[in-house]
Amino acid sequence: MPRTPSIKLLRPLAHVSLLAAGGILAIAAALYLYLSPKLPSVEVLKTVKFQTPMRLYSQDLKLVGEFGEQRRNPVTFEQIPPQFIQALLAAEDDRFYDHIGVDFNGLFRAAYDLVRTGSIQSGGSTITMQLARNFFLTREQTFVRKFNEILLALRIEDEIDKNAILTLYCNKIFLGNRSYGIAAAAETYYGRPLAALELAELAMIAGLPKAP
């Protein structure tokens, strides 16, 4: 029969684990105290005004052209097709309505993959963390930026409800070809309004944020 590990061997391992956990908590606390006062206020998200292109219409109100760097047509939560929401959450953040802005399971999984492969396989970012990055941060791959992203995501979830977060994300996200937001992507790729798209078309747009 296999021998049970000696208690004398387990004790040093337990001490090392506790020291490591304590060190991680100490570093996290220090970063929080240092970075938290410098973070921008998430209150601006409650009154954000999205940049839209200048639109030129004919006398019979037909759209002739759009002028501007960004194509965008903001939508409300009620205007987002439920099937699109299901596809987006399946692709980006299937625990969106369950977590507090940060999915710690996803972060631990991303950290494990980094240690195992030596390269970043996934960022473990939730939709709320992506929203924080798109509004307030850069895309640089640094630990400090990731920690700021986590802190901002927690603050966003404390100030704004889930449906409002999802709406901001759907209107802000870049989806290729100068298209920002899902309504602009629908017009760009299919020439039809968002409400007129079929399931496969909605699913294709939902998959764009990873590689627009």
Salt bridges, closest charged atoms under 4 A:
GLU43 OE2 - LYS46 NZ 3.42
GLU66 OE2 - ARG55 NE 3.04
GLU92 OE2 - LYS210 NZ 3.85
ASP93 OD2 - HIS99 NE2 2.85
ASP103 OD1 - ARG95 NH1 2.84
ASP113 OD1 - ARG116 NH2 3.18
GLU149 OE1 - ARG133 NH1 3.11
GLU149 OE1 - ARG145 NH1 2.15
GLU149 OE2 - LYS146 NZ 3.48
GLU157 OE2 - LYS162 NZ 2.96
GLU159 OE1 - LYS46 NZ 3.26
GLU201 OE1 - ARG192 NH2 2.51
